[in-house]
Amino acid sequence: MFSCCCTEVREDNATAVSVLSQNVLHHGGGTRAGPDCQKLDGTRILVPESSFDARLVKTHPSTPFGWHVDTLHRRGIFISMVLQDPTTAVSQYNMAAPPRQRIQEGDVLVAINGVRGCVDDMVRELQNSDVLEVSVQRPARCRASCCKEGDPLGLDLKYSVSSKSLHVGAIRAGGAAQKRLPDLRRGDRIVKVNGVRGIAATLLKLMVEQDEIDVTWMRMPPLGDGDVDAPIERRHAEQGA
């Protein structure tokens, strides 16, 4: 299992799931479209995308930067948690920063000390530096609803035990997501399903079992055609660096 060489390293086992049928990961089979199932469509932008730069300085070489991150996305480092510790570099930065430029859960590091475009190179910079000049992207939040109408969902999803989001690894042709959630794309993060936030397993259960789904997701940096997902042993590495 991949991990970054820094203090307070935290890792979870990753799970990759292909949600191709209506009876995945639960008993009794999936629901089918009923006569009251209405076709819903249209994507709303709840929060527009924004970005800012930040400078983080460790108060001591042994002090963590103050976040948990994962590297499921190949063009940016996803911040899955900000530690509530006033001694960390992130907390120190946030106390002095304007409210809209405070680093928070769900932000994405798209460049570290001038390195961008390859998450492995950014991780190496993160491992080896006590001072970080970071470019932070706050993804747009999008929301859309659809009725599966009996179709399989048709998504490849990745998550970890403690994750609060589902990473969209692939969208399968012919599935409900491809037909009725046309603005959802590979690399996005599903964070809310039918009004429920929670651990990834809960979100997945709702995605699979409910025929009508109302989905909120984060619009992540676009992936290129050559971007491939990390090997299974590296799909989720969370660190408290």
C-alpha positions as CSV (number, residue, x, y, z in Angstrom):
1,M,0.0,0.0,0.0
2,F,1.3,3.4,-1.0
3,S,1.9,6.0,1.7
4,C,3.7,9.3,1.9
5,C,6.8,9.4,4.0
6,C,5.7,12.0,6.6
7,T,4.4,12.2,10.1
8,E,0.9,11.0,11.1
9,V,0.5,8.9,8.0
10,R,-3.0,7.5,7.8
11,E,-4.1,4.9,5.2
12,D,-7.3,3.1,4.4
13,N,-7.9,0.2,2.2
14,A,-9.4,1.3,-1.1
15,T,-12.4,-0.4,-2.7
16,A,-13.2,-0.2,-6.4
17,V,-16.8,-1.0,-7.3
18,S,-18.5,-1.3,-10.7
19,V,-22.1,-0.4,-10.2
20,L,-23.4,-2.0,-13.4
21,S,-26.5,-3.7,-12.1
22,Q,-29.4,-2.9,-9.8
23,N,-28.5,-5.7,-7.3
24,V,-24.9,-4.8,-6.3
25,L,-23.8,-4.8,-2.7
26,H,-27.2,-5.4,-1.1
27,H,-29.6,-8.3,-0.7
28,G,-33.0,-8.7,-2.3
29,G,-32.2,-7.2,-5.7
30,G,-32.7,-3.6,-6.8
31,T,-35.8,-1.6,-7.3
32,R,-37.2,-1.2,-10.7
33,A,-38.8,1.8,-12.3
34,G,-42.4,2.0,-11.2
35,P,-45.4,3.9,-12.7
36,D,-44.7,6.9,-10.4
37,C,-41.1,7.3,-11.4
38,Q,-40.7,10.6,-13.1
39,K,-37.9,11.5,-15.4
40,L,-35.8,14.3,-13.9
41,D,-33.0,16.1,-15.6
42,G,-31.1,19.4,-15.6
43,T,-27.9,20.2,-13.8
44,R,-27.7,23.1,-11.4
45,I,-24.5,24.8,-10.3
46,L,-24.8,25.2,-6.5
47,V,-21.4,26.7,-5.9
48,P,-19.1,28.1,-8.7
49,E,-15.5,27.1,-9.0
50,S,-12.9,29.3,-7.4
51,S,-9.2,29.2,-6.8
52,F,-6.5,30.9,-4.8
53,D,-2.8,30.5,-3.8
54,A,-1.5,29.9,-0.3
55,R,1.8,29.7,1.5
56,L,2.2,27.1,4.2
57,V,5.1,27.0,6.6
58,K,5.6,24.2,9.1
59,T,6.1,25.5,12.6
60,H,8.6,22.7,13.2
61,P,9.9,20.0,10.9
62,S,8.1,17.3,12.9
63,T,4.8,19.1,12.8
64,P,2.3,17.9,10.2
65,F,0.9,20.3,7.6
66,G,-2.5,19.6,9.1
67,W,-4.6,17.7,6.5
68,H,-5.5,14.3,5.3
69,V,-5.3,13.9,1.5
70,D,-5.8,11.3,-1.1
71,T,-4.4,10.8,-4.6
72,L,-7.3,9.0,-6.4
73,H,-7.5,11.9,-8.9
74,R,-4.5,12.0,-11.2
75,R,-4.4,15.8,-11.8
76,G,-4.7,17.0,-8.2
77,I,-4.4,16.1,-4.5
78,F,-7.8,16.0,-2.8
79,I,-8.1,17.3,0.8
80,S,-10.4,14.9,2.6
81,M,-10.0,16.4,6.0
82,V,-8.5,19.5,7.7
83,L,-7.2,18.7,11.2
84,Q,-8.4,20.9,14.0
85,D,-4.9,21.6,15.5
86,P,-3.9,25.2,15.9
87,T,-0.2,24.3,15.7
88,T,-0.3,23.0,12.1
89,A,0.7,25.0,9.0
90,V,-2.8,24.8,7.6
91,S,-4.4,26.1,10.8
92,Q,-1.9,28.9,11.0
93,Y,-2.6,29.9,7.4
94,N,-6.4,29.7,7.9
95,M,-6.3,32.0,10.9
96,A,-4.7,34.8,8.9
97,A,-6.5,34.2,5.5
98,P,-9.7,35.8,4.3
99,P,-12.7,33.5,4.8
100,R,-13.1,32.6,1.2
101,Q,-9.4,31.6,0.9
102,R,-9.2,29.3,3.9
103,I,-8.3,25.8,3.1
104,Q,-11.1,23.3,3.7
105,E,-12.3,19.8,3.2
106,G,-13.0,19.2,-0.5
107,D,-10.4,21.6,-1.9
108,V,-7.9,20.3,-4.4
109,L,-4.2,21.0,-4.6
110,V,-3.4,21.5,-8.3
111,A,0.1,22.8,-7.9
112,I,2.8,22.5,-5.2
113,N,5.9,24.7,-5.4
114,G,5.4,25.2,-9.1
115,V,4.9,21.4,-9.8
116,R,1.5,20.6,-11.5
117,G,-0.1,18.1,-13.8
118,C,1.3,14.9,-12.3
119,V,0.0,13.9,-8.8
120,D,3.1,11.7,-8.2
121,D,5.4,14.6,-8.7
122,M,3.3,16.8,-6.4
123,V,3.3,14.1,-3.7
124,R,7.1,14.0,-3.8
125,E,7.2,17.8,-3.4
126,L,4.8,17.5,-0.5
127,Q,7.0,14.8,1.1
128,N,10.3,16.8,0.9
129,S,9.3,20.3,1.7
130,D,8.7,22.3,5.0
131,V,7.4,25.3,3.0
132,L,4.7,24.9,0.4
133,E,3.5,27.4,-2.2
134,V,0.2,25.8,-3.2
135,S,-2.4,26.6,-5.8
136,V,-5.8,25.5,-4.5
137,Q,-8.9,24.8,-6.5
138,R,-12.3,24.8,-4.8
139,P,-14.4,22.7,-7.2
140,A,-17.8,23.8,-8.4
141,R,-20.6,21.9,-6.8
142,C,-23.2,20.5,-9.2
143,R,-26.6,18.9,-8.6
144,A,-28.8,16.9,-10.8
145,S,-31.5,14.3,-10.5
146,C,-32.5,11.3,-12.6
147,C,-34.7,8.2,-12.7
148,K,-32.9,5.0,-13.7
149,E,-36.0,3.7,-15.4
150,G,-34.8,0.1,-14.8
151,D,-31.3,0.7,-16.3
152,P,-28.2,-0.2,-14.4
153,L,-26.4,2.8,-12.9
154,G,-23.2,2.1,-15.0
155,L,-20.5,3.7,-12.9
156,D,-17.1,2.6,-11.7
157,L,-16.7,4.1,-8.2
158,K,-13.8,4.2,-5.8
159,Y,-13.8,4.9,-2.1
160,S,-12.2,4.0,1.2
161,V,-13.7,3.0,4.5
162,S,-13.5,6.5,6.0
163,S,-14.1,8.5,2.8
164,K,-17.0,10.9,2.6
165,S,-17.1,10.9,-1.2
166,L,-17.3,8.5,-4.2
167,H,-14.7,9.0,-6.9
168,V,-16.1,8.4,-10.4
169,G,-13.5,6.2,-12.1
170,A,-15.5,5.5,-15.3
171,I,-19.0,6.1,-16.8
172,R,-20.2,3.1,-18.7
173,A,-22.1,3.5,-22.0
174,G,-25.7,2.6,-21.8
175,G,-26.1,3.1,-18.1
176,A,-28.5,5.4,-16.3
177,A,-25.6,7.8,-15.4
178,Q,-24.4,8.1,-19.0
179,K,-28.0,8.6,-20.3
180,R,-29.5,10.9,-17.6
181,L,-26.6,12.5,-15.8
182,P,-24.7,13.8,-18.8
183,D,-22.8,16.5,-16.9
184,L,-21.2,14.0,-14.5
185,R,-17.7,13.1,-15.7
186,R,-14.8,10.8,-14.9
187,G,-12.9,12.1,-11.9
188,D,-15.8,13.9,-10.2
189,R,-16.6,13.3,-6.6
190,I,-20.1,12.4,-5.4
191,V,-20.6,14.0,-2.0
192,K,-24.4,13.8,-1.4
193,V,-27.2,11.5,-2.5
194,N,-30.9,12.1,-1.9
195,G,-30.1,14.7,0.7
196,V,-27.8,12.5,2.6
197,R,-24.1,13.1,3.3
198,G,-22.0,10.5,5.0
199,I,-19.4,7.8,4.6
200,A,-18.9,6.5,1.1
201,A,-20.6,3.2,1.8
202,T,-23.8,5.0,2.7
203,L,-23.7,7.1,-0.5
204,L,-23.0,4.0,-2.6
205,K,-26.0,2.1,-1.0
206,L,-28.3,5.0,-1.9
207,M,-26.9,5.2,-5.5
208,V,-27.5,1.5,-6.0
209,E,-30.8,0.9,-4.2
210,Q,-32.9,4.0,-5.1
211,D,-34.4,4.3,-8.5
212,E,-34.8,8.1,-8.3
213,I,-31.5,9.7,-7.3
214,D,-30.7,13.3,-6.5
215,V,-26.9,13.7,-6.7
216,T,-24.5,16.5,-5.7
217,W,-20.9,16.2,-6.9
218,M,-17.7,18.2,-7.0
219,R,-16.5,19.1,-10.5
220,M,-12.9,18.0,-10.3
221,P,-10.0,19.1,-12.7
222,P,-10.5,17.5,-16.1
223,L,-8.6,14.4,-16.8
224,G,-6.8,13.8,-20.1
225,D,-7.3,10.9,-22.4
226,G,-3.9,9.5,-21.2
227,D,-4.8,9.7,-17.5
228,V,-5.2,6.3,-16.0
229,D,-6.3,5.4,-12.5
230,A,-3.7,4.5,-9.9
231,P,-3.1,0.8,-9.3
232,I,-5.4,-0.7,-6.7
233,E,-2.6,-0.6,-4.0
234,R,-2.3,3.1,-4.5
235,R,-5.8,4.2,-5.0
236,H,-6.2,5.7,-1.6
237,A,-3.5,7.0,0.6
238,E,-4.5,9.5,3.3
239,Q,-1.9,11.4,5.2
240,G,-1.7,13.8,8.1
241,A,1.3,15.5,6.6
